Amino acid sequence: MSENMQTDEEKLKEVIRRRNRVKAFKRIIVIAVVILLLIPNIVSVYSFTRIKSLSQTVDNLAIQLENLKNVEEETVADTTVAAVELEGAEIGVIDRNDTLTDEERFPGKKLVYLTFDDGPSKYTDEVLDILDEFGVKATFFVVKMDDSEDAYRRIVNEGHTLGIHSYTHVYSTIYADKTSFATDVKDMQDFLYDITGQKASFYRFPGGSSNQVSKVDKNELFDVLSEDGLVYYDWNVTSQDATGKGISASRIVENVIAGVEKNDESVVLMHDASGKSSTVEALPIILERLTERDDVVILPITEGTKPVCHVVKK
């Protein structure tokens, strides 16, 4: 009897050991399955983090590229403005079919035209919101940006002036020859018309009419614009926000205000582009300081605005 009981006890222990081994094996299997299920999620999270990091890097590189692209334009701007201060920017005289000029509409006032190049950008809506807050209209010399149809339309619908800056904004392409220039102008004019239903009437040369990039006779370029019914505008005040050196908002404000003090008619060069957060930050301060003055009127460029030109047709 005793031996049988011992045998049964040993058998029971063996069964228990087997069950424990099975349970342990099952736990190992469960853990392995959980790990296998987690691995894709871990990989996905890691991949997402890496992709997000790479995307941020690409965005930063895009901003740096934009800044580098504008360095050339601002270098030309600085040189030109220095020359303008010495020689005086020429005021174009064109037949406006008896349209009243802004000078005639606002006698004795300082006329200020805020102009924004290179947009639309991620800041365009914010810029438009600020302008709306102060009840001010401005001028946007735009380039071709995909998926920005709403921005072009909003500029027009809110009473601002939409002008042409460039279809490609690639200097070497635009100024390769007269045909290339004409193509760039026409492509942008058609592009804006298809979106807004309005034909652009105003133009700003990339780098200004005084740019040193173009190898084409400037008179030929002026003829192209005239044939397309376009009047070009340069500037006689620069915010210097395109230097790519991280200019502060306070410096932009002082540049604009100081420039306005020197002129009865001020066409102000600013930029609506990626990386121009300082310009957006400066804008409400500029508007506050200008709108509180009784002797200043802020206007968009229209048929009644006399062109400020660095170079005029010979």
Disulfide bonds with the S-S distance in Angstrom:
none
